[in-house]
Amino acid sequence: MKFVILTLLMCSYQLQAMEEVSILLANNSSAEQAKKAQILRLIEQYDLEKWWFTGKIVIDEATKSPFSHPVLTLGVSRPNADLSGLSQLLHEQIHWYEDSRKEQVKNTISALKKLYPKVPVGYPDGARNESSTYLHLAVCLMELDALTAIVGQDKAKSVVANNGKYFYKWIYKTVLKDGDKIRDILKTNSLYI
């Protein structure tokens, strides 16, 4: 009986989370509809509440790379690769978390600069500028940790390692290698979810 009640409560939460999400399709294409179905599937399948900071999502097939602001915007890539989609969604949500903690971000970047005095800038190893590369060390570490909490360590590391084959190569490699050091810096500076 307890299992049935717990299951009903979980379903109720997941349905409630889905109702709070606004997913707009830029062109209402079949590719955008498939990506929306993936996002709804992820919300239904996993408890994402801890890493959920904005319910407004736009899916635009013209978007080459997802971005978080001013509205969390996703492209249509890999609509059937749910762990990849989950990684992408968590990554952009974590940017929303960081955006509301400017002082903590500043202090974290300062500490990361001491650990990594020189970082790559630009695709495919780093982010668009030096500050963004440091910021992404924090985002990608929390992305890894969120995935680990949701799907387990082996799958999380596999997804992050796969991401690192294509973009943020140095960042993802560093997060996998030095996760404990980066995590300690985030915790010390009150920037860890």
Salt bridges, closest charged atoms under 4 A:
ASP82 OD1 - ARG41 NH2 2.69
ASP99 OD2 - HIS69 NE2 3.30
ASP99 OD1 - LYS102 NZ 2.94
GLU103 OE2 - LYS106 NZ 3.99
GLU130 OE1 - LYS113 NZ 3.83
GLU143 OE1 - HIS91 ND1 2.73
ASP145 OD2 - ARG183 NE 2.70
ASP178 OD2 - LYS177 NZ 3.53
ASP180 OD1 - ARG183 NH1 2.77
